[in-house]
């Protein structure tokens, strides 16, 4: 197709997840639902990040079981990776608890259950699977410039690129669990709908205005600025030649079923309970 030059590597970063209940008898295991996740960490020491309700099978606000028809919570997740050789699927299963009673989870989450994110340590990716983790640092004005010239810039170039209300972000995932574009995620455009620093309901998150749907819970939310797009910082408009990408947070679902307002939890919320993947010199933000 004319005009298509390459696949964006960010499309690899979202992983399709299925939450499963393991049968204790002769019956087949039961699929409880699809979701999305992504990797953070370093090769050989990866964490799978997604929404807490995906791994627990419970609502983060009430603790009620999500699957009303079965009353069951997942015992394991099945993650679909892509082979480096030919992009064929590689499925890997990861238990969520240390025992069948579901008393001791293997995943980690914030102490405040309302913060709907969780991380499961998986170590290495299986076999020849593509590993495409998302970075943990926030871009600065220096990153807008080609590699050689950026080294010559002064300290003013270390100003972080701002995130403002109405800025366009992207939710990378698999709406409705539809994997028609697999292994490449669907990009849902999502303007920032509430002030990012205002802490929605006093929690480390903010709202997006996007037509996200079931199956996108746990998706990475990213800033992706293409070459030539203007960036406004310090009262100036910066034009640039480089793509700039940053992980902004984790998407966990819409506020209400009939609303297009959805919740994104910031990377500060992730680093707060998973300091192993926080950038050097990261300082927890002040409460309030």
Secondary structure, DSSP 8 states (H G I E B T S, - for coil): -TT-----GGGGT-EEEEEEE--SSSS--EEEEEEEEEEEEETTEEEEEE-HHHHH-B-TTT--BS-TTT----SEEEEEEEBTTT--EEEEEEESBSSTT--SBSEEE-SSTTS--EEEEEES--TTB----------BGGGGS-HHHHTT--GGGG-B----TT-EEEEEE-GGG--TTTTS-EEEEEEE-S-TTS-GGGSSEEEEE----TT-TT-EEEEEE-TT--EEETTEEE--SS-EEEEEEEEEEESSTT--EEEEEEHHHHHHH-GGGS-TT-------
